[in-house]
Amino acid sequence: MAVLLLSLQSALWVSGQSVRDTAADPVQTHPMACERGSAGDCERACDGGAADACYRLGRAYALGQGVVRDAARANQLFEMACARGNPSGCVALGQSYVLGDGAVPEAAKAATFLHMACRMSEQGDRRGLRGCVLLASLYARGEGVVKDEARAAELLGSACRGGESFSCTELAHCYQAGRGVRQDSHEAAHYLRLACDGGHAWGCRDLATAYAGGNGVPCFLSCFAASHDRGPPTTDTAWYRSLGILVAMHGAPDAGSVPALP
């Protein structure tokens, strides 16, 4: 369970996987009073009203870092952080209700807290953007909310514009499949470029694949493959990522002018 909370899974809700596959620790570290202190320092800061300290202490209990792991206590602290305006606490609590970590699994409650985090991102706190991404997964599958693929795509768009490159890749898949938006390969390629520019490796890979097939972009795989005397491997995602990065950096080159692989 802790592994799920530590790393964001690259599971695609568009491909039909559950929100449980996409739930993970989405929080970036932010400076706070107890950052270099003990759990006791965090406890005192939280008791004094510091929302970030409540969240940080909650993470300590969730992961068993410096304290005995206690998921229920972690959720109490996440809820305190959320109520005091920390979107990371709202996202973490939403995840706990999705995963059933220290709480009875309840998608409707998860949606409530993810909604709160997403609204905070709309007010300028980027830490809430991952809440929008996870909430999109709930809407896409109808877990805890009425299924609404258009709303899911809208939430992904908000997160993408806010700088969440993972959500740009997801939104591209919406346009490829026509889920919640009209099918449009050109729009899909646009969002894959944004994802790749933002550093999301799967976005680079999928952008490369789009160029390979001429899906919404000019096809130039043949000149790229010819310059390296081989075609695209079926399992080497690094090859696709390299091609996607070249596309993002240089555009589709003419035959004979393809830059060498890094």
SERO-4910 file (N, C-alpha, C, O; in steps of 0.05 Angstrom, whole numbers):
BEGIN
 pado doro    nc1    nc2    nc3   cac1   cac2   cac3    cc1    cc2    cc3    oc1    oc2    oc3
  Met    A     16    -24      0      0      0      0     17     25      0     11     45    -14
  Ala    A     39     24     16     56     48     17     69     54    -10     74     77    -17
  Val    A     74     32    -25     85     36    -52     67     53    -69     76     70    -84
  Leu    A     41     47    -67     21     63    -83     21     92    -75     17    109    -91
  Leu    A     27     97    -49     26    124    -40     52    139    -46     53    163    -45
  Leu    A     73    124    -53     99    136    -58    104    145    -87    118    164    -92
  Ser    A     91    132   -106     97    138   -133     72    138   -150     55    121   -147
  Leu    A     71    157   -168     47    159   -185     48    138   -207     67    137   -222
  Gln    A     27    121   -207     26    100   -227     18    113   -254      1    130   -255
  Ser    A     31    103   -275     24    114   -302      2     98   -314      3     90   -338
  Ala    A    -19     92   -298    -42     77   -308    -61     96   -323    -65    119   -314
  Leu    A    -72     87   -345    -88    105   -361   -117     99   -357   -126     77   -364
  Trp    A   -132    118   -347   -161    113   -343   -175    110   -369   -196     98   -370
  Val    A   -164    123   -390   -176    120   -417   -177     91   -426   -195     83   -440
  Ser    A   -156     76   -418   -155     49   -427   -171     30   -410   -171      6   -415
  Gly    A   -186     41   -390   -205     25   -375   -195     15   -349   -208     -2   -336
  Gln    A   -172     25   -339   -162     17   -313   -176     32   -291   -185     55   -295
  Ser    A   -177     20   -267   -191     32   -244   -176     56   -233   -151     58   -236
  Val    A   -190     73   -220   -178     96   -206   -158     86   -185   -140    100   -177
  Arg    A   -162     61   -175   -144     50   -156   -116     46   -169    -96     46   -154
  Asp    A   -115     43   -195    -89     40   -208    -76     67   -212    -51     68   -215
  Thr    A    -91     89   -211    -79    115   -215    -74    130   -189    -59    150   -189
  Ala    A    -86    120   -167    -82    133   -142    -54    129   -132    -43    107   -133
  Ala    A    -41    151   -122    -14    149   -113     -7    175    -98    -24    193    -96
  Asp    A     17    176    -88     24    200    -74     30    222    -94     51    221   -108
  Pro    A     13    243    -96     17    263   -117     30    288   -107     31    308   -121
  Val    A     40    288    -82     47    313    -69     76    320    -72     93    303    -68
  Gln    A     81    344    -79    108    355    -79    115    365    -52     97    373    -36
  Thr    A    141    364    -45    150    374    -19    150    404    -19    159    417    -38
  His    A    140    416      2    140    445      5    152    453     32    150    438     51
  Pro    A    166    476     33    178    484     58    156    487     80    134    497     75
  Met    A    163    480    104    144    483    126    161    482    152    184    475    152
  Ala    A    148    491    173    162    495    198    176    470    209    198    472    220
  Cys    A    164    447    205    175    423    217    191    406    196    197    383    201
  Glu    A    198    418    174    210    403    152    235    388    161    239    365    153
  Arg    A    252    401    177    277    388    185    276    380    215    296    373    227
  Gly    A    252    381    226    250    374    254    239    346    259    237    330    240
  Ser    A    233    340    284    222    314    291    192    314    288    179    334    283
  Ala    A    180    290    292    151    287    292    139    305    313    117    316    310
  Gly    A    153    308    336    143    325    357    141    354    349    122    368    356
  Asp    A    161    363    333    160    391    323    136    394    305    122    415    306
  Cys    A    131    375    288    108    376    270     82    376    286     63    391    280
  Glu    A     81    359    307     57    358    323     51    385    336     28    394    336
  Arg    A     72    398    346     67    424    359     59    445    339     42    461    344
  Ala    A     72    444    315     64    463    294     36    459    285     21    478    279
  Cys    A     28    433    282      1    427    274    -19    436    295    -40    447    288
  Asp    A    -13    431    320    -31    439    341    -33    470    342    -54    480    350
  Gly    A    -13    483    332    -13    513    331    -28    523    307    -31    548    303
  Gly    A    -38    505    290    -54    514    267    -40    514    240    -52    522    220
  Ala    A    -16    503    239     -1    503    213    -10    480    196     -5    456    202
  Ala    A    -24    486    174    -36    465    157    -14    447    145    -17    423    144
  Asp    A      8    459    136     29    444    123     42    424    143     49    402    136
  Ala    A     44    433    168     55    415    189     37    391    193     46    369    197
  Cys    A     11    396    193     -8    373    196     -5    354    173     -5    329    177
  Tyr    A     -2    364    149      1    347    126     27    331    128     28    307    123
  Arg    A     49    345    135     75    331    136     74    309    158     84    287    154
  Leu    A     62    315    181     60    295    202     42    272    192     48    248    199
  Gly    A     21    278    177      5    257    166     20    238    148     16    214    149
  Arg    A     38    250    132     54    233    114     73    215    131     77    192    124
  Ala    A     83    227    152    101    210    170     86    186    180     97    164    180
  Tyr    A     61    190    189     46    167    199     37    149    177     37    124    180
  Ala    A     31    159    153     23    143    130     46    125    121     41    102    113
  Leu    A     70    135    123     93    120    112    110    107    134    128     91    128
  Gly    A    104    113    159    120    102    181    147    113    182    167     99    188
  Gln    A    150    139    176    176    152    177    179    167    203    167    188    207
  Gly    A    196    157    221    201    169    246    180    163    267    183    171    291
  Val    A    159    150    259    137    142    278    127    115    269    133    106    247
  Val    A    112    102    287    100     76    280     78     82    260     61    100    264
  Arg    A     77     67    238     57     72    217     29     70    229     22     50    242
  Asp    A     12     90    223    -15     90    233    -32    105    212    -34    129    213
  Ala    A    -44     90    194    -59    101    172    -83    117    181    -89    138    170
  Ala    A    -96    108    202   -120    122    212   -112    149    224   -125    169    219
  Arg    A    -90    150    239    -80    176    249    -71    194    226    -75    218    227
  Ala    A    -59    182    206    -51    198    182    -75    211    170    -74    235    163
  Asn    A    -97    197    167   -120    208    155   -132    231    172   -143    250    161
  Gln    A   -131    228    198   -140    250    215   -124    275    210   -135    297    208
  Leu    A    -98    272    207    -81    295    202    -85    306    174    -84    331    171
  Phe    A    -89    289    155    -95    298    128   -120    314    127   -122    335    114
  Glu    A   -140    305    142   -166    320    143   -162    347    156   -174    367    147
  Met    A   -146    349    177   -140    374    189   -126    393    170   -133    417    168
  Ala    A   -107    382    155    -92    398    136   -111    409    114   -109    432    106
  Cys    A   -128    391    105   -147    398     84   -166    420     93   -170    439     79
  Ala    A   -176    417    117   -195    436    128   -183    464    131   -196    484    131
  Arg    A   -156    464    135   -142    489    139   -130    500    112   -115    520    113
  Gly    A   -138    488     90   -131    499     64   -107    488     51    -97    499     32
  Asn    A    -97    464     60    -75    451     46    -85    431     27    -96    410     35
  Pro    A    -83    435      0    -94    417    -19    -81    389    -19    -94    369    -26
  Ser    A    -55    388    -11    -42    362    -10    -56    344     10    -58    320      5
  Gly    A    -65    355     32    -80    339     51   -106    329     40   -113    306     45
  Cys    A   -119    345     24   -145    337     11   -140    314     -8   -155    294     -8
  Val    A   -118    316    -24   -112    295    -43   -105    269    -29   -114    248    -36
  Ala    A    -88    271     -8    -79    247      6   -103    233     20   -105    209     20
  Leu    A   -122    249     30   -145    237     43   -163    225     22   -174    203     27
  Gly    A   -166    238     -1   -182    226    -22   -171    199    -31   -186    180    -35
  Gln    A   -144    198    -32   -131    172    -40   -136    151    -19   -141    128    -26
  Ser    A   -135    159      6   -140    139     28   -168    127     25   -171    103     30
  Tyr    A   -188    143     17   -215    132     14   -217    115    -11   -234     97    -13
  Val    A   -201    121    -31   -201    104    -55   -188     77    -48   -199     56    -56
  Leu    A   -165     78    -35   -150     54    -30   -159     38     -5   -152     15     -2
  Gly    A   -175     51     12   -182     38     37   -159     36     56   -157     16     71
  Asp    A   -142     56     56   -118     56     74   -125     72     99   -124     97     98
  Gly    A   -130     58    121   -137     72    145   -166     82    146   -174     96    164
  Ala    A   -181     74    126   -209     82    124   -224     62    107   -212     47     91
  Val    A   -251     60    111   -267     42     94   -268     54     66   -274     78     63
  Pro    A   -262     38     45   -262     49     18   -289     62     12   -310     49     15
  Glu    A   -289     86      3   -314    100     -3   -308    121    -24   -298    143    -19
  Ala    A   -315    114    -49   -309    132    -72   -322    159    -70   -311    179    -79
  Ala    A   -346    160    -59   -361    185    -57   -346    205    -39   -343    228    -45
  Lys    A   -335    195    -16   -319    212      1   -293    220    -12   -285    243    -10
  Ala    A   -281    201    -27   -257    208    -41   -262    231    -61   -246    250    -62
  Ala    A   -284    229    -75   -291    251    -94   -295    278    -80   -287    298    -91
  Thr    A   -306    277    -56   -310    302    -42   -284    316    -36   -281    340    -41
  Phe    A   -265    301    -26   -239    313    -19   -223    320    -44   -208    340    -44
  Leu    A   -225    305    -65   -211    311    -90   -223    336   -103   -208    353   -114
  His    A   -249    339   -100   -262    364   -110   -250    388    -95   -245    409   -107
  Met    A   -247    386    -69   -236    408    -53   -208    415    -62   -201    438    -65
  Ala    A   -192    394    -67   -164    399    -76   -164    413   -103   -149    432   -108
  Cys    A   -181    404   -121   -182    415   -148   -191    444   -147   -181    461   -162
  Arg    A   -211    450   -130   -220    478   -128   -197    496   -117   -195    519   -125
  Met    A   -181    485    -99   -158    501    -89   -138    507   -111   -126    528   -112
  Ser    A   -135    488   -130   -117    493   -152   -128    515   -170   -112    531   -181
  Glu    A   -154    517   -172   -166    538   -188   -162    566   -175   -163    586   -189
  Gln    A   -157    565   -149   -151    590   -135   -121    596   -134   -113    615   -120
  Gly    A   -105    580   -148    -77    587   -151    -58    569   -137    -33    573   -139
  Asp    A    -67    549   -122    -48    530   -108    -44    505   -125    -62    488   -125
  Arg    A    -22    504   -138    -17    482   -158    -16    454   -144    -18    434   -158
  Arg    A    -12    454   -118    -12    428   -105    -38    413   -108    -39    388   -104
  Gly    A    -59    427   -114    -85    414   -118    -90    402   -145   -110    389   -149
  Leu    A    -71    406   -164    -76    397   -191    -78    367   -193    -94    356   -209
  Arg    A    -63    352   -176    -65    323   -177    -93    314   -168   -102    293   -176
  Gly    A   -106    330   -152   -133    324   -144   -151    325   -168   -169    308   -171
  Cys    A   -146    344   -187   -162    345   -212   -158    320   -228   -177    309   -240
  Val    A   -133    311   -230   -126    287   -246   -141    262   -235   -153    247   -250
  Leu    A   -139    258   -208   -151    235   -196   -182    237   -197   -196    217   -201
  Leu    A   -192    261   -195   -221    265   -197   -230    259   -225   -252    247   -229
  Ala    A   -214    265   -245   -221    258   -272   -224    228   -276   -242    219   -290
  Ser    A   -207    213   -262   -209    184   -264   -235    174   -252   -248    155   -262
  Leu    A   -244    187   -230   -269    179   -218   -293    185   -237   -311    168   -240
  Tyr    A   -292    208   -249   -314    215   -268   -313    197   -293   -334    189   -303
  Ala    A   -290    190   -302   -288    173   -325   -300    145   -321   -311    133   -339
  Arg    A   -298    135   -296   -308    109   -290   -334    109   -274   -346     87   -270
  Gly    A   -343    132   -266   -368    133   -250   -365    122   -223   -383    109   -213
  Glu    A   -342    126   -210   -337    116   -183   -341    139   -163   -325    158   -163
  Gly    A   -362    138   -147   -367    158   -127   -382    183   -139   -390    200   -123
  Val    A   -384    184   -165   -397    206   -179   -412    194   -203   -406    171   -211
  Val    A   -430    209   -214   -443    200   -239   -423    201   -261   -409    221   -265
  Lys    A   -421    180   -276   -402    178   -298   -406    201   -317   -428    206   -327
  Asp    A   -384    215   -324   -386    238   -341   -359    242   -354   -341    255   -343
  Glu    A   -355    230   -378   -330    231   -391   -323    259   -401   -299    266   -402
  Ala    A   -343    276   -407   -337    303   -415   -325    319   -391   -307    334   -394
  Arg    A   -336    314   -367   -326    327   -343   -297    317   -337   -280    333   -329
  Ala    A   -293    292   -342   -266    281   -338   -246    295   -356   -224    302   -348
  Ala    A   -253    298   -381   -235    311   -400   -230    340   -393   -208    351   -396
  Glu    A   -251    353   -383   -249    381   -374   -229    384   -351   -213    402   -351
  Leu    A   -231    365   -332   -212    366   -309   -184    361   -318   -165    373   -308
  Leu    A   -180    342   -336   -153    337   -347   -142    362   -361   -118    368   -359
  Gly    A   -159    376   -375   -151    400   -389   -142    421   -369   -122    435   -374
  Ser    A   -156    424   -347   -148    444   -327   -121    437   -315   -104    454   -311
  Ala    A   -117    411   -309    -92    402   -298    -69    406   -318    -47    414   -310
  Cys    A    -75    400   -343    -54    403   -363    -46    432   -366    -22    438   -367
  Arg    A    -65    450   -367    -59    478   -369    -44    488   -344    -29    508   -345
  Gly    A    -48    475   -322    -34    482   -297     -6    472   -295      9    479   -277
  Gly    A      2    455   -314     29    444   -315     32    415   -307     55    406   -304
  Glu    A     10    401   -304     12    372   -298     15    357   -324     -5    351   -337
  Ser    A     39    350   -332     44    339   -358     31    311   -361     23    304   -383
  Phe    A     29    296   -339     15    270   -340    -13    273   -351    -22    257   -367
  Ser    A    -27    294   -342    -55    298   -350    -56    306   -380    -77    300   -393
  Cys    A    -35    318   -390    -35    325   -419    -35    299   -436    -49    297   -456
  Thr    A    -19    280   -427    -19    254   -440    -46    241   -439    -56    230   -459
  Glu    A    -59    241   -416    -85    230   -412   -106    243   -430   -123    230   -442
  Leu    A   -104    270   -432   -123    285   -448   -119    278   -478   -138    276   -493
  Ala    A    -94    274   -486    -89    266   -513   -102    240   -519   -113    236   -541
  His    A   -102    221   -500   -115    195   -504   -146    199   -507   -159    184   -521
  Cys    A   -156    219   -493   -185    225   -496   -191    232   -525   -210    223   -537
  Tyr    A   -174    250   -536   -179    259   -564   -174    236   -583   -187    235   -604
  Gln    A   -155    219   -577   -150    196   -595   -174    177   -595   -182    167   -617
  Ala    A   -186    173   -572   -208    154   -570   -236    166   -572   -256    152   -575
  Gly    A   -237    193   -572   -263    207   -572   -279    203   -547   -303    199   -548
  Arg    A   -265    203   -524   -278    199   -498   -282    226   -485   -262    238   -475
  Gly    A   -306    236   -483   -312    261   -470   -307    285   -488   -315    307   -481
  Val    A   -294    281   -510   -289    302   -530   -292    290   -558   -292    265   -560
  Arg    A   -294    307   -578   -295    295   -605   -268    284   -612   -247    294   -605
  Gln    A   -268    262   -627   -243    250   -635   -228    268   -654   -240    278   -674
  Asp    A   -203    273   -648   -187    293   -663   -158    286   -660   -146    292   -639
  Ser    A   -146    274   -680   -118    266   -678    -99    290   -677    -78    288   -665
  His    A   -107    313   -689    -90    337   -687    -89    348   -659    -68    355   -649
  Glu    A   -112    348   -646   -113    357   -618    -97    338   -600    -83    346   -582
  Ala    A   -100    312   -606    -85    292   -591    -55    297   -593    -41    296   -573
  Ala    A    -46    302   -617    -17    307   -621     -9    333   -607     14    334   -596
  His    A    -26    353   -606    -20    378   -592    -15    373   -563      4    383   -551
  Tyr    A    -32    357   -550    -29    352   -521     -6    333   -516      6    334   -494
  Leu    A      0    315   -534     24    299   -531     49    316   -532     69    310   -517
  Arg    A     49    336   -549     73    354   -549     75    369   -522     97    371   -511
  Leu    A     53    378   -512     54    391   -486     64    373   -464     80    380   -447
  Ala    A     55    348   -465     63    328   -445     93    323   -447    108    322   -427
  Cys    A    103    320   -472    131    314   -476    148    338   -468    169    335   -455
  Asp    A    139    362   -476    153    386   -468    155    389   -437    174    400   -426
  Gly    A    134    379   -424    133    380   -395    148    358   -381    150    357   -357
  Gly    A    161    340   -397    178    320   -385    165    293   -380    177    276   -367
  His    A    140    289   -390    127    263   -385    136    244   -407    129    247   -430
  Ala    A    151    223   -399    164    205   -419    143    191   -436    148    187   -460
  Trp    A    120    183   -424    100    169   -440     88    188   -461     80    179   -482
  Gly    A     87    214   -455     78    233   -475     97    234   -498     89    235   -521
  Cys    A    123    233   -492    143    232   -514    141    207   -530    142    207   -555
  Arg    A    137    185   -516    134    159   -530    110    159   -549    111    151   -572
  Asp    A     87    169   -538     63    169   -554     64    189   -576     51    185   -597
  Leu    A     78    211   -572     82    230   -594     98    218   -616     93    221   -640
  Ala    A    119    202   -608    135    188   -628    117    169   -644    119    167   -668
  Thr    A    100    155   -630     82    136   -643     63    150   -662     57    140   -684
  Ala    A     54    174   -654     36    190   -672     51    197   -698     39    195   -719
  Tyr    A     76    205   -695     92    211   -719     97    186   -735     97    187   -760
  Ala    A    100    164   -721    106    139   -736     83    132   -754     87    122   -776
  Gly    A     58    138   -745     35    131   -761     23    154   -776      3    150   -790
  Gly    A     34    178   -773     22    201   -785     -5    208   -774    -23    217   -788
  Asn    A     -9    203   -748    -35    208   -735    -36    237   -724    -28    242   -702
  Gly    A    -47    254   -741    -50    282   -733    -25    299   -738    -24    323   -733
  Val    A     -4    286   -748     22    299   -754     34    286   -779     26    264   -786
  Pro    A     53    300   -792     66    287   -815     81    262   -807     93    261   -786
  Cys    A     80    242   -824     94    217   -819    123    220   -828    127    226   -852
  Phe    A    142    215   -811    170    215   -820    186    192   -807    210    194   -806
  Leu    A    172    172   -798    186    149   -785    206    137   -804    227    129   -796
  Ser    A    199    135   -830    216    121   -849    244    134   -850    264    120   -851
  Cys    A    245    161   -850    271    174   -852    286    171   -826    310    168   -826
  Phe    A    271    171   -803    285    167   -777    296    139   -775    319    135   -768
  Ala    A    280    119   -782    288     92   -781    311     86   -800    331     72   -793
  Ala    A    309     98   -824    330     93   -844    357    104   -834    378     93   -840
  Ser    A    356    127   -820    381    139   -812    395    122   -790    419    126   -785
  His    A    380    104   -778    392     87   -758    391     58   -766    398     40   -751
  Asp    A    384     53   -792    385     27   -804    368      6   -788    376    -17   -787
  Arg    A    346     15   -777    329     -4   -764    301      8   -760    298     33   -761
  Gly    A    282     -8   -756    255      1   -751    249      4   -721    267     -1   -705
  Pro    A    225     11   -714    219     15   -685    217    -12   -671    203    -30   -680
  Pro    A    231    -15   -648    228    -39   -632    201    -40   -619    188    -19   -616
  Thr    A    192    -63   -611    166    -65   -599    166    -60   -569    145    -54   -557
  Thr    A    189    -62   -556    190    -60   -527    208    -38   -517    208    -31   -494
  Asp    A    225    -26   -535    244     -6   -526    231     21   -525    232     36   -544
  Thr    A    220     28   -502    206     54   -500    226     77   -501    218     99   -509
  Ala    A    251     72   -495    272     93   -496    275    102   -525    280    126   -531
  Trp    A    272     84   -544    274     91   -573    252    110   -580    257    130   -593
  Tyr    A    227    104   -572    205    121   -577    208    148   -563    202    169   -575
  Arg    A    218    147   -539    221    172   -524    242    190   -538    238    214   -540
  Ser    A    264    178   -548    284    193   -562    272    206   -587    277    230   -592
  Leu    A    257    191   -601    244    202   -625    224    225   -618    224    245   -631
  Gly    A    209    220   -596    190    241   -588    204    266   -579    195    288   -585
  Ile    A    227    264   -565    242    287   -557    252    302   -581    252    327   -582
  Leu    A    262    288   -601    272    301   -625    250    316   -639    253    338   -648
  Val    A    226    304   -640    203    317   -652    196    343   -637    192    364   -649
  Ala    A    195    340   -610    188    364   -594    208    386   -597    201    410   -596
  Met    A    234    379   -599    255    399   -600    259    411   -628    263    435   -631
  His    A    257    393   -648    264    402   -675    242    402   -696    245    412   -718
  Gly    A    219    390   -689    198    387   -708    204    363   -726    224    350   -722
  Ala    A    187    358   -745    191    335   -763    212    342   -783    207    360   -800
  Pro    A    235    329   -783    256    337   -802    251    325   -829    236    307   -833
  Asp    A    265    337   -849    264    327   -876    282    302   -877    300    298   -861
  Ala    A    277    285   -897    294    262   -901    323    270   -903    330    290   -917
  Gly    A    340    256   -890    369    262   -892    378    282   -871    402    287   -869
  Ser    A    360    294   -856    368    315   -837    361    307   -808    359    325   -791
  Val    A    357    282   -803    349    273   -776    373    275   -758    394    263   -764
  Pro    A    370    288   -735    392    289   -716    398    262   -705    381    244   -704
  Ala    A    423    257   -696    431    232   -685    417    228   -658    411    247   -644
  Leu    A    413    203   -652    401    197   -625    420    205   -603    445    203   -606
  Pro    A    410    215   -581    427    223   -558    439    198   -546    455    200   -527
***
